[in-house]
Amino acid sequence: MRQWRALNGPERDIIFRQTPEPGYMGQSDFTHADELGVTIAGQPFQHLLYHFVMVYSRWEHVGVVLGGESFTALAENLQQALWSLGGVPQNHRTDSLSAALRNLTADQREDMTKRYDAFVGHYGMDASRNNRGEAHENGAGEPQNRHLKTAIAQALILRGNREFACVEDYRRFVDMLVARRNKQRAAPVQAEQIHLKPLPQRRTTDFTEIVVPVTRTGGFLIKSIFYSAPSQLIGQRLRVHLYDDRIEAFLGGTLVVTHPRARGRDNRQRVHVINYHHVIHALRRKPQALWSSIYRDSLFPRTEYAEAWKVLQRDLPRRDACRRMVDLLFIAHEQACEAELAHLLAADLDAGRVPEPKALVLLLAPKATALPRDVAVAHPSLDSFDALLGASA
């Protein structure tokens, strides 16, 4: 049958290899990076890598994406890539963007298409896409994805571990690796930059904007996630800019709230992103509200505070436990000593002591220094001023 198909079967598709033109095409792609086994603060880090590659020089830009494929992730990272490159290719090629369009309504898909067209139009690029299922059409991006992940995996082996304290540390690690790889391509990059279009005078929108009201519960909802806001904003409507890793909320033209962006649900419960500075004054007036607050566990800024609450909850009556915990948070807020107080809490917990706010305040107070009682001041002679006046004359 195989021989018969070869002699009498239908015509088959042929891949036409291309000669790249300098400055003509840049390609964007997303690739899953869970296989790298990276952990952040001890937890497995599920993420994507956004990968931009110039076809001619193989110059690349890599962004760590916390959410899935989306217009926001594409626009934010592509814009950063173009400004890092220092120019604009004539054509920008992506895959079919089917993952980014999944679960969107027809109106949302049309809106995303319009926003993408406006984005590439701002930079004067032509937009092209691979046919669905034809990965080879992204000839520079797909192989480079494999090479990139292999390079990251090898760098992690040389590093000795795959654990990072925070996402920013991991991003710096990836950025340094990509910078070393790009340094090896310096000559073709210089040749390509001559053919790039100049950058526009300013950047363009690379976020999704949503208008939300601040409710009496002290925050607002974005995609079923609750974010806290200062109580003075209750009743106001905020314009929220959604980025891949953060949100920024504006009242008019003033930035009033920033939060890391959260996603999904925690054990089927709504996720809450709380800044204790936003609620501490109201909580101090009603400390007993802490006990059953739906976002109590999201309120603590560091693990030491959460551990202190467990001890207070275990060893003290409800009323006293709530009062002490709120007092601890108020001290951290009022004296801007969140980290210092966390160290003192850790010492108390290690020693088996129940944290006592009044005692901890004394440890945080600056040490008094004795001032000299008698300070001898030598008064200059008035004749010296006459001499100065004579010199200036």
Backbone torsions as a table, in degrees:
resi	resn	phi	psi	omega
1	MET	NA	-38.0	179.9
2	ARG	-64.4	-40.9	178.5
3	GLN	-67.3	-37.8	179.9
4	TRP	-65.0	-41.7	178.7
5	ARG	-62.8	-38.6	-179.8
6	ALA	-65.0	-32.0	-176.6
7	LEU	-93.1	-33.6	-172.1
8	ASN	-126.0	-0.6	-175.9
9	GLY	-74.5	177.2	-178.6
10	PRO	-71.6	162.9	176.3
11	GLU	-63.5	142.7	-179.9
12	ARG	-111.8	157.3	-178.1
13	ASP	-73.0	149.3	-179.4
14	ILE	-121.3	137.4	174.8
15	ILE	-88.2	121.5	-180.0
16	PHE	-97.4	110.7	178.1
17	ARG	-68.1	141.4	-173.8
18	GLN	-114.1	149.8	171.6
19	THR	-93.2	115.1	-175.3
20	PRO	-68.1	145.5	176.8
21	GLU	-105.4	134.4	-179.9
22	PRO	-63.4	131.2	175.8
23	GLY	79.0	2.2	-174.2
24	TYR	-85.7	-50.5	-170.1
25	MET	-130.5	135.3	166.4
26	GLY	-117.9	143.3	-176.8
27	GLN	-121.8	137.8	177.9
28	SER	-114.0	143.1	177.0
29	ASP	-154.6	156.1	172.9
30	PHE	-112.0	143.6	177.6
31	THR	-140.5	138.5	178.9
32	HIS	-70.2	139.1	-175.9
33	ALA	-123.2	15.6	-179.8
34	ASP	-61.1	-29.7	-177.8
35	GLU	-63.3	-16.7	179.9
36	LEU	-71.9	-18.2	176.7
37	GLY	70.6	26.8	-179.9
38	VAL	-72.6	140.7	174.9
39	THR	-123.9	143.8	177.0
40	ILE	-117.3	119.3	-178.5
41	ALA	51.7	39.5	175.8
42	GLY	86.0	-4.2	-177.7
43	GLN	-108.0	139.7	176.6
44	PRO	-56.4	136.3	-175.0
45	PHE	-106.8	101.6	177.7
46	GLN	-86.5	123.1	-175.9
47	HIS	-158.9	167.7	171.8
48	LEU	-111.1	161.6	169.4
49	LEU	-114.4	125.1	169.5
50	TYR	-85.0	133.0	-174.3
51	HIS	-130.4	115.8	175.7
52	PHE	-108.7	132.8	-177.4
53	VAL	-135.2	130.8	169.1
54	MET	-81.6	125.5	-170.0
55	VAL	-63.1	-39.2	-174.8
56	TYR	-74.1	-54.6	-172.7
57	SER	-91.5	-12.9	-174.7
58	ARG	66.7	15.5	173.1
59	TRP	-60.6	139.5	-173.7
60	GLU	-136.0	155.7	172.9
61	HIS	-133.7	137.3	-176.0
62	VAL	-127.7	132.4	175.8
63	GLY	-122.6	139.6	176.0
64	VAL	-85.2	119.5	-174.9
65	VAL	-107.9	124.3	-176.5
66	LEU	-84.8	-33.3	178.0
67	GLY	-95.5	-160.0	178.4
68	GLY	-89.4	-170.0	175.7
69	GLU	-67.8	130.6	-178.9
70	SER	-156.8	165.2	175.8
71	PHE	-61.1	-40.5	-178.9
72	THR	-60.4	-47.4	-179.6
73	ALA	-63.5	-40.7	179.7
74	LEU	-66.3	-51.2	-174.6
75	ALA	-66.1	-43.4	-177.8
76	GLU	-62.6	-45.4	-176.9
77	ASN	-78.0	-36.0	177.4
78	LEU	-64.6	-41.6	179.2
79	GLN	-62.5	-42.1	177.5
80	GLN	-63.2	-37.4	179.1
81	ALA	-63.8	-44.3	-177.6
82	LEU	-64.7	-41.3	-179.4
83	TRP	-73.2	-28.9	174.1
84	SER	-70.5	-37.5	178.6
85	LEU	-69.6	-33.9	179.6
86	GLY	89.2	14.7	179.9
87	GLY	-171.6	178.5	-173.7
88	VAL	-126.8	127.4	174.6
89	PRO	-72.6	164.0	179.9
90	GLN	-71.9	-33.7	-174.6
91	ASN	-130.5	138.1	174.5
92	HIS	-117.7	124.8	-175.0
93	ARG	-115.7	136.5	176.6
94	THR	-129.3	176.8	170.1
95	ASP	-78.3	-165.3	-175.4
96	SER	-74.1	-5.6	-179.0
97	LEU	59.5	25.2	-177.8
98	SER	-63.7	-34.9	179.8
99	ALA	-67.4	-37.7	179.9
100	ALA	-69.2	-28.9	-176.8
101	LEU	-89.8	-8.4	-176.1
102	ARG	-64.2	141.9	177.8
103	ASN	67.1	14.6	175.6
104	LEU	-98.5	148.4	174.8
105	THR	-73.7	169.6	179.3
106	ALA	-60.6	-40.3	179.0
107	ASP	-66.0	-39.6	178.9
108	GLN	-66.6	-38.2	177.2
109	ARG	-64.3	-43.0	179.4
110	GLU	-63.8	-40.1	179.0
111	ASP	-63.9	-42.9	179.2
112	MET	-63.6	-40.7	178.6
113	THR	-61.5	-42.8	179.6
114	LYS	-64.6	-41.1	-179.5
115	ARG	-66.3	-39.1	178.1
116	TYR	-66.6	-41.4	178.1
117	ASP	-62.9	-39.2	178.0
118	ALA	-66.6	-35.4	-179.7
119	PHE	-64.8	-52.5	-178.3
120	VAL	-68.1	-29.7	176.4
121	GLY	-65.6	-36.6	178.2
122	HIS	-60.1	-36.3	-179.0
123	TYR	-93.5	-0.2	177.9
124	GLY	69.7	29.7	179.4
125	MET	-100.3	149.3	167.0
126	ASP	-84.1	142.7	-179.7
127	ALA	-106.4	133.4	174.8
128	SER	-137.0	156.7	-178.4
129	ARG	-134.6	150.4	172.5
130	ASN	-70.3	152.0	167.6
131	ASN	-69.3	142.7	-176.9
132	ARG	-58.8	131.6	178.3
133	GLY	84.0	1.1	-178.9
134	GLU	-108.9	73.5	-176.0
135	ALA	-63.0	-28.5	-177.5
136	HIS	-65.9	-18.1	179.1
137	GLU	-69.5	-20.5	173.3
138	ASN	-94.7	63.8	-167.1
139	GLY	-62.6	-31.0	179.3
140	ALA	-85.3	-37.5	-172.8
141	GLY	-74.3	-48.1	-174.2
142	GLU	-60.6	-51.1	178.0
143	PRO	-64.1	-36.4	-179.9
144	GLN	-64.4	-31.4	176.6
145	ASN	-59.2	-45.5	-179.9
146	ARG	-64.4	-44.2	-179.9
147	HIS	-63.4	-39.9	-179.5
148	LEU	-62.4	-49.2	-177.7
149	LYS	-66.2	-33.2	175.1
150	THR	-64.7	-42.1	179.5
151	ALA	-64.7	-40.8	178.9
152	ILE	-65.8	-42.7	179.7
153	ALA	-60.9	-42.7	178.9
154	GLN	-66.0	-39.5	178.2
155	ALA	-65.0	-35.1	177.4
156	LEU	-67.4	-36.8	177.1
157	ILE	-63.8	-45.3	178.9
158	LEU	-64.9	-33.2	178.9
159	ARG	-66.4	-27.7	176.8
160	GLY	99.6	-16.4	176.3
161	ASN	-161.0	168.1	-177.7
162	ARG	-114.5	17.1	-177.7
163	GLU	-96.9	133.9	176.9
164	PHE	-128.2	145.9	-178.2
165	ALA	-69.0	-35.6	-178.0
166	CYS	-152.5	169.5	-178.7
167	VAL	-63.6	-36.0	-179.1
168	GLU	-62.6	-37.1	177.3
169	ASP	-63.4	-42.0	178.3
170	TYR	-65.2	-40.3	178.1
171	ARG	-62.0	-41.7	177.8
172	ARG	-62.9	-39.4	178.2
173	PHE	-59.9	-46.8	179.1
174	VAL	-65.6	-42.6	-179.6
175	ASP	-60.6	-42.0	-179.9
176	MET	-66.3	-39.1	178.0
177	LEU	-63.6	-46.0	-179.5
178	VAL	-64.9	-37.7	178.0
179	ALA	-61.5	-39.9	177.7
180	ARG	-65.7	-39.7	179.3
181	ARG	-66.6	-40.5	-180.0
182	ASN	-68.7	-29.6	179.5
183	LYS	-62.3	-30.4	178.5
184	GLN	-72.9	-11.9	-177.5
185	ARG	-109.1	20.9	-171.9
186	ALA	-56.9	-43.5	-176.0
187	ALA	-65.4	-52.4	178.5
188	PRO	-64.7	-29.9	177.7
189	VAL	-65.1	-43.3	177.7
190	GLN	-61.4	-40.0	178.2
191	ALA	-66.2	-35.1	-178.1
192	GLU	-75.8	-34.9	-176.0
193	GLN	-62.6	-25.6	178.0
194	ILE	-62.2	-30.6	-174.5
195	HIS	-97.1	-1.7	179.9
196	LEU	-77.1	150.1	172.7
197	LYS	-75.2	152.1	177.5
198	PRO	-70.5	153.5	175.6
199	LEU	-70.2	150.9	174.3
200	PRO	-68.1	172.6	-177.3
201	GLN	-68.9	-23.7	-177.3
202	ARG	-146.0	163.9	174.1
203	ARG	-78.0	170.6	179.6
204	THR	-123.3	179.6	-175.7
205	THR	-63.1	126.3	176.6
206	ASP	-130.8	32.2	179.9
207	PHE	-138.8	167.9	172.9
208	THR	-102.4	132.5	-177.4
209	GLU	-106.5	133.0	177.6
210	ILE	-133.2	138.0	175.7
211	VAL	-100.0	127.0	-175.8
212	VAL	-135.5	149.9	173.6
213	PRO	-89.4	147.2	172.7
214	VAL	-89.8	120.8	-172.5
215	THR	-90.3	174.0	179.5
216	ARG	-66.3	-14.4	177.0
217	THR	-81.1	3.4	172.8
218	GLY	86.8	26.8	179.1
219	GLY	-172.8	-163.2	-176.6
220	PHE	-146.3	160.5	-178.7
221	LEU	-105.1	133.1	173.1
222	ILE	-131.2	113.3	179.6
223	LYS	51.1	46.8	176.9
224	SER	69.0	11.0	174.7
225	ILE	-104.3	134.0	178.9
226	PHE	-94.0	126.5	177.3
227	TYR	-117.3	136.2	179.7
228	SER	-79.0	159.9	178.1
229	ALA	-146.5	155.9	175.3
230	PRO	-55.6	141.3	-174.4
231	SER	-62.8	-23.8	178.4
232	GLN	-63.5	-17.7	-177.0
233	LEU	-91.0	-1.5	179.7
234	ILE	-58.3	130.8	-177.9
235	GLY	92.7	-12.8	179.0
236	GLN	-87.5	158.5	174.3
237	ARG	-107.5	128.8	-176.1
238	LEU	-111.4	144.1	170.4
239	ARG	-92.7	116.8	-175.4
240	VAL	-107.3	127.4	175.6
241	HIS	-97.4	119.0	179.2
242	LEU	-96.7	117.2	171.4
243	TYR	-104.4	177.9	-179.0
244	ASP	-65.7	-37.1	-172.5
245	ASP	-117.9	2.2	-176.9
246	ARG	-158.7	166.4	170.0
247	ILE	-125.9	147.5	176.0
248	GLU	-130.4	125.3	-176.9
249	ALA	-111.7	136.5	-175.6
250	PHE	-122.1	139.3	167.4
251	LEU	-106.7	107.2	-169.3
252	GLY	65.0	-124.0	177.5
253	GLY	-101.9	10.4	-175.6
254	THR	-102.2	126.5	175.2
255	LEU	-72.6	120.5	-175.0
256	VAL	-118.0	-22.0	-177.6
257	VAL	-144.6	135.4	168.9
258	THR	-131.8	144.1	178.2
259	HIS	-147.6	150.6	164.0
260	PRO	-65.2	143.5	-177.5
261	ARG	-80.3	135.5	177.7
262	ALA	-110.7	162.3	-179.5
263	ARG	-144.3	156.3	171.2
264	GLY	73.4	-161.8	-180.0
265	ARG	-128.7	152.1	180.0
266	ASP	-106.0	106.3	-176.7
267	ASN	53.2	43.7	178.0
268	ARG	67.1	10.4	176.9
269	GLN	-104.5	151.0	179.7
270	ARG	-61.7	135.9	178.2
271	VAL	-81.3	136.7	178.3
272	HIS	-119.7	131.6	175.3
273	VAL	-112.8	107.8	-169.5
274	ILE	-121.4	131.4	168.9
275	ASN	-102.4	113.5	-173.5
276	TYR	-61.0	-23.6	176.8
277	HIS	-60.2	-29.9	-177.2
278	HIS	-71.7	-27.4	-170.0
279	VAL	-119.0	-3.3	-169.4
280	ILE	-65.2	-35.9	-178.7
281	HIS	-67.9	-42.9	176.7
282	ALA	-66.0	-37.8	-179.4
283	LEU	-69.3	-31.3	178.9
284	ARG	-68.7	-30.3	176.0
285	ARG	-75.5	-26.2	-178.6
286	LYS	-133.6	67.1	-173.2
287	PRO	-63.8	-26.1	-178.1
288	GLN	-68.5	-16.0	178.0
289	ALA	-67.2	-17.5	-179.0
290	LEU	-63.4	-37.5	-169.8
291	TRP	-56.4	-46.6	-174.5
292	SER	-112.6	15.5	-179.3
293	SER	-62.3	136.1	-177.7
294	ILE	-69.2	-20.7	178.2
295	TYR	-114.0	25.0	-179.5
296	ARG	-56.7	-47.2	-175.2
297	ASP	-70.5	-17.0	176.5
298	SER	-90.8	-3.0	-174.2
299	LEU	-81.3	-28.6	-172.0
300	PHE	-77.3	127.0	-173.8
301	PRO	-76.0	-22.8	-178.9
302	ARG	-142.1	161.9	-177.5
303	THR	-63.2	-30.6	179.9
304	GLU	-61.8	-36.3	179.0
305	TYR	-69.3	-39.7	177.7
306	ALA	-64.5	-40.2	178.2
307	GLU	-67.3	-37.2	177.4
308	ALA	-62.7	-39.5	178.8
309	TRP	-63.3	-39.1	178.6
310	LYS	-60.2	-41.1	-179.8
311	VAL	-69.2	-44.8	179.0
312	LEU	-61.2	-41.7	-179.5
313	GLN	-65.0	-33.8	-177.5
314	ARG	-79.6	-38.0	-168.4
315	ASP	-103.3	-11.6	-175.6
316	LEU	-123.6	157.6	171.9
317	PRO	-61.0	157.9	-174.9
318	ARG	-54.0	-46.5	-175.9
319	ARG	-61.3	-47.3	-178.4
320	ASP	-68.2	-38.0	-179.7
321	ALA	-63.0	-44.7	179.4
322	CYS	-64.1	-44.3	-178.6
323	ARG	-61.5	-45.6	-178.7
324	ARG	-65.0	-42.2	-178.2
325	MET	-65.1	-42.6	178.5
326	VAL	-64.7	-39.0	177.1
327	ASP	-62.0	-39.3	177.8
328	LEU	-62.7	-45.2	178.8
329	LEU	-64.7	-36.9	179.9
330	PHE	-67.5	-38.9	176.9
331	ILE	-61.3	-45.7	179.3
332	ALA	-60.7	-39.1	179.5
333	HIS	-71.9	-49.6	-171.5
334	GLU	-69.8	-37.2	-176.4
335	GLN	-101.8	5.1	178.5
336	ALA	50.2	48.7	-174.8
337	CYS	-128.5	38.1	-175.0
338	GLU	-56.0	-47.0	-178.1
339	ALA	-69.8	-44.3	-179.1
340	GLU	-62.5	-42.8	179.0
341	LEU	-66.2	-35.3	177.9
342	ALA	-61.2	-39.8	178.2
343	HIS	-64.7	-40.4	178.4
344	LEU	-66.8	-38.7	176.9
345	LEU	-62.7	-42.4	179.3
346	ALA	-61.8	-39.5	178.8
347	ALA	-64.9	-41.9	177.9
348	ASP	-62.5	-45.0	-178.0
349	LEU	-65.6	-38.9	178.5
350	ASP	-65.3	-32.1	-179.6
351	ALA	-86.4	-0.8	179.2
352	GLY	79.3	17.6	-179.9
353	ARG	-94.4	144.5	174.0
354	VAL	-80.0	123.3	-176.7
355	PRO	-57.1	133.2	178.7
356	GLU	-121.1	109.5	-175.3
357	PRO	-53.4	-41.8	-176.8
358	LYS	-63.8	-38.6	179.1
359	ALA	-70.4	-37.5	-178.9
360	LEU	-69.9	-33.0	177.9
361	VAL	-61.4	-38.4	179.7
362	LEU	-64.9	-35.9	178.3
363	LEU	-70.9	-26.7	-179.8
364	LEU	-84.3	-18.2	-176.6
365	ALA	-66.3	141.2	178.5
366	PRO	-64.8	143.6	-179.6
367	LYS	-69.0	133.7	179.4
368	ALA	-72.5	137.6	178.4
369	THR	-117.8	136.9	-179.3
370	ALA	-77.1	131.1	177.5
371	LEU	-92.7	144.7	177.8
372	PRO	-62.6	138.0	-177.7
373	ARG	-75.8	-43.8	-176.7
374	ASP	-113.4	120.4	178.2
375	VAL	-115.1	118.2	-179.5
376	ALA	-83.0	122.9	179.3
377	VAL	-114.3	121.7	179.3
378	ALA	-88.9	116.4	-179.8
379	HIS	-84.4	128.7	179.3
380	PRO	-69.8	152.9	177.2
381	SER	-70.0	141.8	178.8
382	LEU	-64.0	-25.8	178.9
383	ASP	-62.4	-28.5	-179.5
384	SER	-65.8	-33.5	176.6
385	PHE	-67.8	-38.6	177.0
386	ASP	-60.6	-37.8	179.6
387	ALA	-65.5	-38.2	178.2
388	LEU	-65.1	-41.0	179.5
389	LEU	-65.1	-37.1	178.4
390	GLY	-67.6	-35.7	179.5
391	ALA	-67.3	-38.2	-179.0
392	SER	-71.4	-28.0	177.8
393	ALA	-71.0	NA	NA
